[in-house]
């Protein structure tokens, strides 16, 4: 009888130790996952803030009275567009 209870005690201790190791490893893995998700959340929040800033900037441009002039200026400067009857002269001597 004493032998059986000693074996059961060893089995119980072994099962408890295995369960304890499982809990510790699971907790550690969860902490690493939480840290990664917090990092990802910070990155997404930064992207959201940047996009909200850009949206507000675009809204202010659209709501301003200069939106037509702004669009023409951007079309000329960035897209190099011109009106059909417009002539563009380029100064070859100008330093860039």
C-alpha atoms as an extended CHARMM CRD file, in Angstrom:
* protein
*
        96  EXT
         1         1  UNK       CA              0.0000000000        0.0000000000        0.0000000000  PROA      1               0.0000000000
         2         2  UNK       CA              2.7550000000        2.4170000000        0.8890000000  PROA      2               0.0000000000
         3         3  UNK       CA              4.4090000000        1.6960000000       -2.4190000000  PROA      3               0.0000000000
         4         4  UNK       CA              1.2320000000        2.6030000000       -4.3370000000  PROA      4               0.0000000000
         5         5  UNK       CA              0.7530000000        5.8760000000       -2.4990000000  PROA      5               0.0000000000
         6         6  UNK       CA              4.4380000000        6.7190000000       -3.0570000000  PROA      6               0.0000000000
         7         7  UNK       CA              3.9930000000        6.0680000000       -6.7960000000  PROA      7               0.0000000000
         8         8  UNK       CA              0.8170000000        8.1510000000       -6.8390000000  PROA      8               0.0000000000
         9         9  UNK       CA              2.6040000000       10.9130000000       -4.9940000000  PROA      9               0.0000000000
        10        10  UNK       CA              5.4430000000       10.8650000000       -7.5490000000  PROA      10              0.0000000000
        11        11  UNK       CA              2.9580000000       10.8510000000      -10.4300000000  PROA      11              0.0000000000
        12        12  UNK       CA              1.0400000000       13.7150000000       -8.8270000000  PROA      12              0.0000000000
        13        13  UNK       CA              4.2240000000       15.7390000000       -8.3400000000  PROA      13              0.0000000000
        14        14  UNK       CA              5.3210000000       15.0420000000      -11.9010000000  PROA      14              0.0000000000
        15        15  UNK       CA              1.8970000000       16.0450000000      -13.2620000000  PROA      15              0.0000000000
        16        16  UNK       CA              1.9240000000       19.1930000000      -11.1350000000  PROA      16              0.0000000000
        17        17  UNK       CA              5.4360000000       20.0910000000      -12.3150000000  PROA      17              0.0000000000
        18        18  UNK       CA              4.4370000000       19.5190000000      -15.9630000000  PROA      18              0.0000000000
        19        19  UNK       CA              1.3310000000       21.6570000000      -15.4930000000  PROA      19              0.0000000000
        20        20  UNK       CA              3.4080000000       24.3870000000      -13.8430000000  PROA      20              0.0000000000
        21        21  UNK       CA              5.9210000000       24.3810000000      -16.7230000000  PROA      21              0.0000000000
        22        22  UNK       CA              3.0300000000       24.5120000000      -19.2000000000  PROA      22              0.0000000000
        23        23  UNK       CA              1.5140000000       27.5320000000      -17.4330000000  PROA      23              0.0000000000
        24        24  UNK       CA              4.8540000000       29.3630000000      -17.2930000000  PROA      24              0.0000000000
        25        25  UNK       CA              5.5950000000       28.7080000000      -20.9760000000  PROA      25              0.0000000000
        26        26  UNK       CA              2.0610000000       29.7190000000      -22.0000000000  PROA      26              0.0000000000
        27        27  UNK       CA              2.3210000000       32.9050000000      -19.9580000000  PROA      27              0.0000000000
        28        28  UNK       CA              5.6690000000       33.7620000000      -21.5420000000  PROA      28              0.0000000000
        29        29  UNK       CA              4.3420000000       33.1570000000      -25.0520000000  PROA      29              0.0000000000
        30        30  UNK       CA              1.3200000000       35.3460000000      -24.3080000000  PROA      30              0.0000000000
        31        31  UNK       CA              3.5440000000       38.1570000000      -23.0510000000  PROA      31              0.0000000000
        32        32  UNK       CA              5.6240000000       38.0400000000      -26.2330000000  PROA      32              0.0000000000
        33        33  UNK       CA              2.4430000000       38.0500000000      -28.3340000000  PROA      33              0.0000000000
        34        34  UNK       CA              1.0690000000       41.0190000000      -26.3820000000  PROA      34              0.0000000000
        35        35  UNK       CA              4.3030000000       42.9500000000      -26.9120000000  PROA      35              0.0000000000
        36        36  UNK       CA              4.1940000000       42.2830000000      -30.6710000000  PROA      36              0.0000000000
        37        37  UNK       CA              0.5570000000       43.3430000000      -30.8610000000  PROA      37              0.0000000000
        38        38  UNK       CA              1.2790000000       46.5490000000      -28.9150000000  PROA      38              0.0000000000
        39        39  UNK       CA              4.0790000000       47.3430000000      -31.3610000000  PROA      39              0.0000000000
        40        40  UNK       CA              1.7620000000       46.6670000000      -34.2900000000  PROA      40              0.0000000000
        41        41  UNK       CA             -0.9360000000       48.8240000000      -32.6870000000  PROA      41              0.0000000000
        42        42  UNK       CA              1.5050000000       51.7070000000      -32.2910000000  PROA      42              0.0000000000
        43        43  UNK       CA              2.4840000000       51.4180000000      -35.9550000000  PROA      43              0.0000000000
        44        44  UNK       CA             -1.1240000000       51.3540000000      -37.1170000000  PROA      44              0.0000000000
        45        45  UNK       CA             -1.9600000000       54.2900000000      -34.8240000000  PROA      45              0.0000000000
        46        46  UNK       CA              0.9030000000       56.2950000000      -36.3400000000  PROA      46              0.0000000000
        47        47  UNK       CA             -0.3880000000       55.5050000000      -39.8360000000  PROA      47              0.0000000000
        48        48  UNK       CA             -3.8860000000       56.5280000000      -38.7680000000  PROA      48              0.0000000000
        49        49  UNK       CA             -2.6350000000       59.8300000000      -37.3560000000  PROA      49              0.0000000000
        50        50  UNK       CA             -0.7140000000       60.5470000000      -40.5580000000  PROA      50              0.0000000000
        51        51  UNK       CA             -3.7220000000       59.7240000000      -42.7270000000  PROA      51              0.0000000000
        52        52  UNK       CA             -6.0110000000       61.8850000000      -40.5980000000  PROA      52              0.0000000000
        53        53  UNK       CA             -3.5520000000       64.7660000000      -40.9600000000  PROA      53              0.0000000000
        54        54  UNK       CA             -3.4730000000       64.3210000000      -44.7340000000  PROA      54              0.0000000000
        55        55  UNK       CA             -7.2730000000       64.1180000000      -44.8770000000  PROA      55              0.0000000000
        56        56  UNK       CA             -7.5980000000       67.3320000000      -42.8850000000  PROA      56              0.0000000000
        57        57  UNK       CA             -5.0860000000       69.0370000000      -45.1610000000  PROA      57              0.0000000000
        58        58  UNK       CA             -7.0300000000       67.9540000000      -48.2420000000  PROA      58              0.0000000000
        59        59  UNK       CA            -10.3130000000       69.0850000000      -46.6530000000  PROA      59              0.0000000000
        60        60  UNK       CA             -8.8720000000       72.5070000000      -45.9390000000  PROA      60              0.0000000000
        61        61  UNK       CA             -7.6340000000       72.7940000000      -49.5330000000  PROA      61              0.0000000000
        62        62  UNK       CA            -11.0150000000       71.7750000000      -50.9160000000  PROA      62              0.0000000000
        63        63  UNK       CA            -12.8540000000       74.1690000000      -48.6140000000  PROA      63              0.0000000000
        64        64  UNK       CA            -10.6040000000       77.1030000000      -49.4300000000  PROA      64              0.0000000000
        65        65  UNK       CA            -11.5260000000       79.5320000000      -52.1630000000  PROA      65              0.0000000000
        66        66  UNK       CA             -8.2230000000       78.9110000000      -53.9040000000  PROA      66              0.0000000000
        67        67  UNK       CA             -8.8860000000       75.3180000000      -54.8130000000  PROA      67              0.0000000000
        68        68  UNK       CA             -9.0620000000       75.9980000000      -58.5760000000  PROA      68              0.0000000000
        69        69  UNK       CA             -5.7960000000       77.9580000000      -58.4980000000  PROA      69              0.0000000000
        70        70  UNK       CA             -4.2090000000       75.3180000000      -56.3240000000  PROA      70              0.0000000000
        71        71  UNK       CA             -5.2220000000       72.5630000000      -58.7260000000  PROA      71              0.0000000000
        72        72  UNK       CA             -3.8540000000       74.5050000000      -61.7020000000  PROA      72              0.0000000000
        73        73  UNK       CA             -0.5870000000       75.2060000000      -59.8760000000  PROA      73              0.0000000000
        74        74  UNK       CA             -0.1360000000       71.5440000000      -58.9610000000  PROA      74              0.0000000000
        75        75  UNK       CA             -1.0220000000       70.5080000000      -62.5280000000  PROA      75              0.0000000000
        76        76  UNK       CA              1.6300000000       72.8520000000      -63.8980000000  PROA      76              0.0000000000
        77        77  UNK       CA              4.3900000000       72.2170000000      -61.3620000000  PROA      77              0.0000000000
        78        78  UNK       CA              4.0850000000       68.5260000000      -60.5890000000  PROA      78              0.0000000000
        79        79  UNK       CA              2.3320000000       67.0760000000      -63.6180000000  PROA      79              0.0000000000
        80        80  UNK       CA              3.7250000000       69.5770000000      -66.1600000000  PROA      80              0.0000000000
        81        81  UNK       CA              0.3270000000       70.0610000000      -67.7740000000  PROA      81              0.0000000000
        82        82  UNK       CA             -0.5890000000       73.1130000000      -69.8620000000  PROA      82              0.0000000000
        83        83  UNK       CA             -3.6880000000       74.5350000000      -71.5100000000  PROA      83              0.0000000000
        84        84  UNK       CA             -4.1710000000       73.6230000000      -75.1930000000  PROA      84              0.0000000000
        85        85  UNK       CA             -3.5950000000       77.1900000000      -76.4790000000  PROA      85              0.0000000000
        86        86  UNK       CA             -0.7290000000       77.9310000000      -74.0940000000  PROA      86              0.0000000000
        87        87  UNK       CA              2.9100000000       78.2090000000      -75.1280000000  PROA      87              0.0000000000
        88        88  UNK       CA              5.6640000000       77.3860000000      -72.7170000000  PROA      88              0.0000000000
        89        89  UNK       CA              9.1070000000       78.8900000000      -73.1500000000  PROA      89              0.0000000000
        90        90  UNK       CA             12.0220000000       77.2410000000      -71.3950000000  PROA      90              0.0000000000
        91        91  UNK       CA             15.0740000000       79.3230000000      -70.6070000000  PROA      91              0.0000000000
        92        92  UNK       CA             18.0690000000       77.2190000000      -71.6090000000  PROA      92              0.0000000000
        93        93  UNK       CA             20.4980000000       79.5510000000      -69.8110000000  PROA      93              0.0000000000
        94        94  UNK       CA             18.7600000000       79.2320000000      -66.4630000000  PROA      94              0.0000000000
        95        95  UNK       CA             20.6930000000       77.3470000000      -63.8000000000  PROA      95              0.0000000000
        96        96  UNK       CA             18.8310000000       74.5350000000      -62.1200000000  PROA      96              0.0000000000
